[in-house]
Amino acid sequence: MRCPYCGHDDQRVLDSRPARDGEAVRRRRECTGCGRRFTTFEEPERPRLFVVKRGGSREEFDREKLMHSLVVACRRRPVSVPEMRQAAERVERHLFDLCVPEVPSRTVGDRVMRELFAIDPVAFVRFASVYQDFSSLDEFTSLVERVRAAQVHGTSVDRVLDPHNRLLLG
């Protein structure tokens, strides 16, 4: 690593501490060439993860796109931005924990539905109705009834989804 001031490639590390919630290391350095101090951040290189769309196209996983979906689903709901960020982090962590280079978009959507169900049932219904591409009012009504029943019985999202993470609508 070169000094950002003089370009010298030798420095002393004065201090190291965790940063970004333990995801990185912050190092305070001093250049042995010019004596100036600067800060660097070290973090592991994340593997690239691709999402395979329904039509077969592939695009790189984008946490910001995921966050945008959560924001839209939670619009005007009592869900804080930190809660949405944590949900996005859990979804991302789950996808990377699968240890595969590609995941179907269905896997991403199913994981988002599980997170939203735990956070806010209205946001869950909003997301599910768009994600599952509802074509009738009956599908929407059935979902709302299943969510209500799950809330009344204190059960999980599994009461609303089948083993393949498809919505139980009938």
URCORJO-V22030 format. One record per helix or strand. SS is the DSSP state (~ for helix, > for strand). FROM is the first residue (numbers start at 1). TO is the last residue. If there is no record, write none. Layout:
# URCORJO-V22030
ss=SS from=FROM to=TO
ss=SS from=FROM to=TO
This chain:
# URCORJO-V22030
ss=> from=11 to=19
ss=> from=24 to=31
ss=> from=37 to=43
ss=> from=50 to=52
ss=> from=58 to=60
ss=~ from=63 to=73
ss=~ from=81 to=97
ss=> from=102 to=104
ss=~ from=105 to=119
ss=~ from=121 to=131
ss=~ from=137 to=153
ss=~ from=157 to=159
ss=> from=161 to=161
ss=> from=167 to=167
